[in-house]
Amino acid sequence: MKLWTKIIAGAESRKTRLHDASGERVSLSRLVRNGPRAFASAVGRAAFGLQPERPWISYDAARELARRIGPATRVLEFGSGMSTLWLAQRVGLLVSVEDHAGWHTLVSRKLGAAADKVEYRLATTREEYLAAADGREFDLILVDGKWRGDCVAVGLAHIAPGGILYLDNADHGAGGSAGDVPQGVGLMEEAARTSGWRLTRFTDFAPTSFFAQAALMLERTKD
């Protein structure tokens, strides 16, 4: 990657750091509100290895989720991390699945007393990973790990009435460790069209990354 491209865009997949990989530009309000925080946390991670214990997703989306969760909330998380620690302090049940053994060990050590209400699973195969729901319904399902297209399909089958399905990095393409992201996007868009569920797109900054990225939030209507 050319130095100029790295400075302006951060990656060849984006026009600038203000655009996500699909070409959508972050709004001025989000740039002013969330850009400085993203820049500061990106510097903190790069220079000092700081890892803020909050979801590394859209700042505005995280604010909305914080407003919607509580001690009775049941959460399924595909892909663990700092969000796991954050959620464990706020919800009634957290089922989190991780495919990387080393990362699973690290997060397990950080859970502490909150581990009592967390089912934290190590799943090294696709079948184990996708089986984490165990036929249960959840109020919030976060897709931010492997096999994202397949995880969205599982999420749509297990989201409770009034619940939320969240897909991070919705501007990614197919292939690589995240799986078929466009497939997941298509499934969420189809559910919104056919079921009347509310679909919201976030083009925003996230902690530790000073570049715009996309996410989708699908809200199921209450029966």
N, C-alpha and C positions, 0 to 999 in steps of 0.2 A: 504494500500500500504506500502511495506517495505521501510524503510528510504533510503537504498541504491538505490532502484529502483526510488524513488522520486528524488534523487540527479542526477543520471545518465540519466534517461529517462524522468522524469517529469510526466509520466503517463504509465500505464501498456500496453497501446496500441502501444507504440513505443519501438524500440530497445534501442535507445539513443536519446538525445536531437538533434543529428545531423541527425536523420531519421524521415521522416513523418510516419503517421500511416499505410501507405501501404508498408513501408519498403524501400522507396527510400531515398538515402542519399544526403544531401545538398552538392553542389560542393565546392571545396576548395576556388574558387574565391568568391562565395557568403558568405562562412563562414568568410573570411577575410574582405570582403566589408560590410556585413550587420550584422554579428554576434555581434560585439561590440556595435552597436547601439541598437540592440534588447535587449542585456543584460542590458545596461544602462537604457533603458526605462522601462524594467520589474522591475528593482530595484526601479526606480522612482515611478512607480505605486504602488508597494507593500509597500514601506516605506513612501511615501508622498501623495499618492492618485493622482498623476499627470496623466492627460489624454491628450496626444498630439493631437492637432486638425489636424489630417491627417488621411488618410485611414489606418485602422489597417489590412492591407493586405500585401502580399509580397512586400518588398521594391522595388525589380526590376520591378514588375508588376505596382506598383504605379508610378514609374518613367516613364514607357512606356505610361501609361494612361495620365500623366501630359503632355507628349509631343503631345498627340493626341487630346486633348480637347481644347476648346476655347469659346469665347463669343457666337458663333452660335450653339454650341453643345447641343443636347437634350438628357437628361439622365433620365432613369428609375432605381430606386434603391429599391430593395426588402430588407428591414432591414436597419434601420437608425442608425446613430451614429456620431462619429467624422468625418467620410467620408462625411456626409451630410453637415456639416459646411464648409469643405474643398471644396467640389464641388460647393456649393452655391456661393462661391467667384469667380468661374472660368468659369461657363457655362451659357448658355442663358436660359435654362429651366431645372428644376430639379423636377421630380415627385418622391417623396419618400413615402414609405408605411411602417408603423410600427404597430405591434400588441399589444405592451405593453403601457398602458395608462400613467404610471408614467414616462417611458423613453421618450414617445412622448411629454409630458409636459416639461421635462428638456431640450430636444433638441430644442423645439419651443422657449424657452426663450433665448437660445444662438444664434439663427439665426439672430436676430437684423434686420438691414436694408435689408439684403439679402433675407429676407422672401418674398419680393415682387415678386421674380422670382421663388419661390419654392411652389409647390403644396404638402404640407405635410399632409398625410392622416393617420388617426387612423383607422385601420381595424381589428376588433376583431374576424372575422370569415374568414374561408378559402376562401369563395366566394368573400367577399369584398376585401380581400388581392390580389387575382389573377385578379381582375377586374381593377386594377390600371391603366393599359395601355389605357383603353378606346378606343381601336381600332387604336391608334396612333403608328407611327414608331419612333424609337429612335436610336441615333447614338452610345449610350453606355448604356448597361443594366447590372447592378450589382446584383448578386444573393448572398445575405449574411444574410438571415433571416430565416423565417419559410418556410416549404413546398418547399424545394429547388428543388426537382425533378419536381414538378408542375410548379414552377417559371421558370425553364429552358425551359419547353415546351412553356410557354407563351412568354418567351424571344425570342425563335426561330421564333415565329409567328410575332414578332413586331420589329425585328432588321432591321434597314435601310441598303440599299446597302452601303458597305464600313464600316459598323458599327461593334461594338465589343460586345460580350456577355461574361461576366466574372463570373465564379463560384468560390467562396471562399471555403476553407476547403474541397477540392475535395477528400481528403483521408478519410473522415468520412464515416461511414456505414449507413445503413437504420435504421429508428426509431429515437425516441427522438425529441427534439424541432426542429431540422433542417429538419426533414422529410426524404425522400428517396434520399439521395445524390447519391448513385450508379446509380439510374435511370437517374438523371440529367447528370452524366458523360457519360452514354451510349448514351443518346440523342445527346450530343455534339460530341461524337466520330462518331456516325452515320452520322450527318450532314457534318462532315469533309470528311468522305469517299464518300458519295453520291453526295455532292455538290462541292467538291474541295475547301472548305473553310479551311483556315489555323488554325490549333489547336496547341497551345503552352502550355506546362505544366511547372509550376513553383514549384520547391521544394526549399523553401526559408524561411527566418525568416521574422517576421512581428513586428511592434511596440508593446511593452508591453508584449511580449511572447518570452521567450528565449528557443524555441524549433522549429524545422523545421515543416513546414506544407505545404500542396499542394494546388494548384489552377490551374484552366484551363482558358485559354483565346481563344475564338473562333472569328475569323475575317471573316466576310462575304465578298465575292468578290463584286466588283462594277458591276452593271448591264451594 
